[in-house]
Amino acid sequence: MLTTKQLILNLQSHYKEIKIKKEEDFNFYEINKAYVLLSGKIISYGERDYTQLLKKNDPIGFAESILAKKKILKYKRLTDVVLLEFNAKEIRDAVNKSNVVVKAIIKYSLARIFPSSKYSHKSHYLFEDEFIYKNWKILDTKTYSDKAIIFSHGNSADNMYFIEKGKVKLISKENKIIKVLNSGESFGEIALLRGRKRNNSALSIGHTIIKIIKGNLIAKVINNENTLVQLSILSLAKKLEIINGIRSIDHHNKLKKDGLLI
């Protein structure tokens, strides 16, 4: 749906390019800065040091910039790097002026990234009220039986989904559980927003009723937004993808520790 490369071309007045040598001191954790990796290799890692290699055009700190929050991942440079540096306050100001539906999508994404944030309880309701229920009549409905596959790893991402009734289990491509979602929650937005194939699979738990949100309906709302807001949405989707990868490892290890996996 969106590409970072296209958005960056339209944002040249909003960032500065900085070059950093591998051995040079650099503080990724400035609360008033966010970055996009233009070239070079950086690994990100969480509390238990599970690492992920960042790729070209991957974001650093956009989610934290919106909340004026300390960065939750750590970063290590493996090579010299070139970064695009954005001002966190400018990002926040753009998001605060965005359409209420876009703001609801952003807050919902932030709640998924930061479960204990101030958005964690209210964001689902805001997304439901401002988007789901206002489009209820034009959303297709589908019913799934227990363990039915809603989508699989490698599928094209044309829709995202809202759980009207039941539960859905998200599973990584390594067959590790990422999260169990309940009624009133949405999923499938990461690959849709990033224009990628599905990175995970989704399976129903018990009898589940899903509302299908077509990609062109989401695109119509997002495409009318400020370019910096569009970049922020895409950056949140990528951040959530990284966080989900880390959480799937955590969840898998917890099940092994509890003796629920062999």
C-alpha positions as CSV (number, residue, x, y, z in Angstrom):
1,M,0.0,0.0,0.0
2,L,2.7,2.4,1.0
3,T,6.5,2.3,0.4
4,T,9.0,4.1,2.5
5,K,11.1,5.0,-0.6
6,Q,8.2,6.8,-2.2
7,L,7.3,8.7,1.0
8,I,10.9,9.8,1.7
9,L,11.2,11.3,-1.8
10,N,8.3,13.6,-0.8
11,L,9.8,14.5,2.6
12,Q,13.2,15.9,1.8
13,S,12.6,19.1,3.7
14,H,11.7,17.1,6.9
15,Y,14.9,15.2,7.5
16,K,18.6,15.5,7.4
17,E,21.0,12.8,6.3
18,I,23.7,11.8,8.7
19,K,26.7,9.5,8.2
20,I,28.1,7.6,11.2
21,K,31.3,5.4,11.3
22,K,31.0,2.1,13.0
23,E,33.5,3.0,15.7
24,E,32.0,6.5,16.2
25,D,29.9,7.3,19.3
26,F,26.2,7.8,18.5
27,N,23.2,8.0,20.7
28,F,20.1,6.3,19.2
29,Y,18.1,7.0,22.3
30,E,17.5,10.7,21.9
31,I,13.9,11.2,22.8
32,N,13.4,14.0,20.3
33,K,14.8,12.1,17.3
34,A,13.6,9.3,15.0
35,Y,15.5,7.7,12.1
36,V,15.2,5.7,8.9
37,L,18.1,3.4,8.0
38,L,19.3,4.4,4.5
39,S,22.4,2.2,4.2
40,G,24.6,-0.1,6.4
41,K,23.8,-2.8,8.9
42,I,22.2,-2.4,12.4
43,I,20.8,-5.0,14.7
44,S,18.0,-4.3,17.1
45,Y,17.4,-6.4,20.2
46,G,15.1,-6.4,23.3
47,E,15.4,-7.2,26.9
48,R,16.5,-10.8,26.3
49,D,18.9,-10.0,23.5
50,Y,16.9,-11.6,20.7
51,T,18.3,-9.9,17.6
52,Q,16.8,-8.7,14.3
53,L,18.8,-7.2,11.4
54,L,17.3,-4.0,10.2
55,K,17.0,-3.5,6.5
56,K,17.2,-0.4,4.2
57,N,14.4,2.0,4.9
58,D,13.6,0.4,8.3
59,P,12.6,2.9,11.1
60,I,14.1,3.6,14.5
61,G,12.1,5.4,17.1
62,F,8.9,6.6,15.3
63,A,6.6,4.8,17.7
64,E,8.5,6.2,20.7
65,S,8.5,9.7,19.1
66,I,4.7,9.8,18.9
67,L,4.4,9.0,22.6
68,A,7.5,11.0,23.7
69,K,8.7,7.7,25.2
70,K,12.1,6.2,25.7
71,K,13.1,3.7,23.0
72,I,12.2,0.1,23.9
73,L,14.8,-1.6,21.7
74,K,18.5,-1.4,21.7
75,Y,20.6,-0.9,18.6
76,K,24.1,-1.9,17.6
77,R,25.9,-0.9,14.4
78,L,27.7,-3.6,12.5
79,T,29.0,-1.3,9.8
80,D,29.2,2.4,8.9
81,V,25.6,3.6,8.5
82,V,23.7,6.4,6.8
83,L,20.6,7.6,8.6
84,L,17.8,10.0,7.8
85,E,17.0,12.0,11.0
86,F,13.5,13.2,11.8
87,N,12.3,15.6,14.5
88,A,10.1,13.8,17.0
89,K,8.0,16.9,17.8
90,E,7.2,17.4,14.1
91,I,6.1,13.8,13.9
92,R,3.8,14.2,16.9
93,D,2.3,17.5,15.6
94,A,1.5,15.8,12.2
95,V,-0.1,12.8,13.9
96,N,-2.1,15.0,16.3
97,K,-3.6,16.9,13.2
98,S,-4.4,13.7,11.3
99,N,-7.9,12.5,10.5
100,V,-9.7,10.9,13.4
101,V,-9.8,7.5,11.6
102,V,-6.1,7.6,10.9
103,K,-5.4,8.7,14.5
104,A,-7.4,5.6,15.6
105,I,-5.3,3.3,13.5
106,I,-2.1,4.9,14.8
107,K,-3.3,4.6,18.5
108,Y,-4.3,1.0,17.9
109,S,-0.9,0.2,16.5
110,L,0.8,2.0,19.4
111,A,-1.3,-0.1,21.9
112,R,-0.1,-3.3,20.2
113,I,3.6,-2.1,20.4
114,F,3.2,-0.8,24.0
115,P,0.6,-2.9,25.8
116,S,1.0,-0.9,29.0
117,S,0.7,2.5,27.3
118,K,-2.1,5.0,27.9
119,Y,-3.6,3.8,24.5
120,S,-3.8,0.2,25.4
121,H,-7.4,0.2,26.7
122,K,-9.0,3.0,24.7
123,S,-7.5,2.4,21.2
124,H,-9.6,-0.7,20.3
125,Y,-12.8,1.2,21.1
126,L,-11.7,4.3,19.2
127,F,-10.9,2.1,16.1
128,E,-14.2,0.3,16.4
129,D,-16.3,3.5,16.8
130,E,-14.6,5.7,14.2
131,F,-13.9,3.1,11.6
132,I,-15.5,-0.3,12.0
133,Y,-19.0,0.7,13.0
134,K,-19.2,3.6,10.6
135,N,-18.4,1.2,7.8
136,W,-20.3,-1.8,9.3
137,K,-22.7,-2.2,6.4
138,I,-20.1,-2.4,3.7
139,L,-17.8,-4.9,5.5
140,D,-18.0,-8.5,4.5
141,T,-18.6,-11.1,7.2
142,K,-17.1,-14.5,7.4
143,T,-17.5,-17.3,9.9
144,Y,-14.7,-19.8,10.8
145,S,-14.8,-23.1,12.7
146,D,-12.2,-24.1,15.3
147,K,-8.6,-24.2,14.0
148,A,-9.7,-22.9,10.6
149,I,-7.0,-20.9,8.7
150,I,-7.9,-17.3,8.1
151,F,-4.7,-16.6,6.3
152,S,-1.3,-18.3,6.0
153,H,2.3,-17.2,5.9
154,G,3.2,-16.2,2.3
155,N,-0.4,-15.2,1.3
156,S,-1.0,-11.9,-0.4
157,A,-2.3,-9.2,2.0
158,D,-5.4,-7.6,0.5
159,N,-7.4,-7.2,3.7
160,M,-7.2,-6.7,7.4
161,Y,-9.7,-8.2,9.9
162,F,-11.9,-7.3,12.9
163,I,-13.0,-10.0,15.3
164,E,-16.7,-9.6,15.9
165,K,-17.0,-12.8,18.0
166,G,-14.5,-15.4,19.1
167,K,-10.7,-15.6,19.2
168,V,-7.8,-15.7,16.8
169,K,-4.3,-17.1,17.2
170,L,-1.4,-15.4,15.4
171,I,1.5,-17.8,14.6
172,S,4.9,-16.9,13.2
173,K,6.4,-18.5,10.1
174,E,8.5,-20.6,12.6
175,N,5.2,-21.9,13.9
176,K,5.5,-20.0,17.2
177,I,2.6,-18.3,18.9
178,I,2.8,-14.6,18.8
179,K,-0.5,-13.7,20.4
180,V,-4.1,-14.7,21.0
181,L,-6.6,-11.9,20.0
182,N,-10.1,-11.5,21.4
183,S,-13.4,-10.1,20.1
184,G,-13.1,-6.3,19.4
185,E,-9.5,-6.6,18.2
186,S,-8.2,-6.2,14.6
187,F,-5.3,-8.0,12.9
188,G,-3.6,-8.4,9.5
189,E,-2.7,-4.7,9.1
190,I,1.1,-5.1,9.1
191,A,1.5,-6.8,5.7
192,L,-1.4,-4.8,4.2
193,L,0.1,-1.4,5.1
194,R,3.6,-2.5,4.0
195,G,2.4,-4.0,0.7
196,R,4.1,-7.4,1.6
197,K,3.0,-11.0,1.7
198,R,1.9,-12.3,5.0
199,N,4.7,-12.9,7.5
200,N,2.5,-14.8,9.9
201,S,-0.6,-17.1,9.9
202,A,-3.9,-16.6,11.6
203,L,-6.1,-19.4,12.9
204,S,-9.5,-19.2,14.6
205,I,-10.1,-20.5,18.1
206,G,-13.5,-22.0,18.4
207,H,-16.5,-20.5,16.5
208,T,-15.3,-17.1,15.2
209,I,-17.0,-14.3,13.2
210,I,-14.7,-11.9,11.3
211,K,-15.4,-8.6,9.6
212,I,-13.2,-8.2,6.5
213,I,-11.8,-4.8,5.9
214,K,-10.7,-4.4,2.3
215,G,-7.3,-2.8,1.6
216,N,-8.8,-0.2,-0.7
217,L,-11.0,1.1,2.1
218,I,-8.0,1.6,4.4
219,A,-6.0,3.1,1.5
220,K,-8.7,5.7,0.7
221,V,-8.3,7.1,4.3
222,I,-4.5,6.9,4.5
223,N,-3.8,8.3,1.1
224,N,-5.4,11.6,2.0
225,E,-3.1,12.1,4.9
226,N,0.1,14.2,5.4
227,T,3.1,12.4,4.0
228,L,4.9,12.4,7.4
229,V,1.8,10.7,8.9
230,Q,1.9,8.1,6.2
231,L,5.5,7.4,6.9
232,S,4.7,7.1,10.6
233,I,2.0,4.6,9.9
234,L,4.3,2.5,7.8
235,S,7.0,2.8,10.5
236,L,4.6,1.6,13.2
237,A,3.7,-1.4,11.0
238,K,7.4,-2.3,10.7
239,K,8.0,-1.8,14.4
240,L,5.2,-4.1,15.2
241,E,6.6,-6.7,12.9
242,I,9.9,-6.6,14.8
243,I,8.2,-6.7,18.2
244,N,6.0,-9.6,17.1
245,G,9.1,-11.5,16.1
246,I,10.6,-11.0,19.6
247,R,7.4,-11.8,21.4
248,S,6.9,-15.1,19.5
249,I,10.3,-16.2,20.7
250,D,9.4,-15.2,24.3
251,H,6.0,-17.0,24.1
252,H,7.6,-20.1,22.7
253,N,10.3,-20.2,25.4
254,K,7.6,-19.7,28.1
255,L,5.6,-22.7,26.8
256,K,8.8,-24.8,26.9
257,K,9.6,-23.7,30.4
258,D,6.1,-24.5,31.6
259,G,6.4,-28.0,30.0
260,L,3.7,-27.3,27.4
261,L,6.1,-28.0,24.5
262,I,8.4,-30.9,24.0
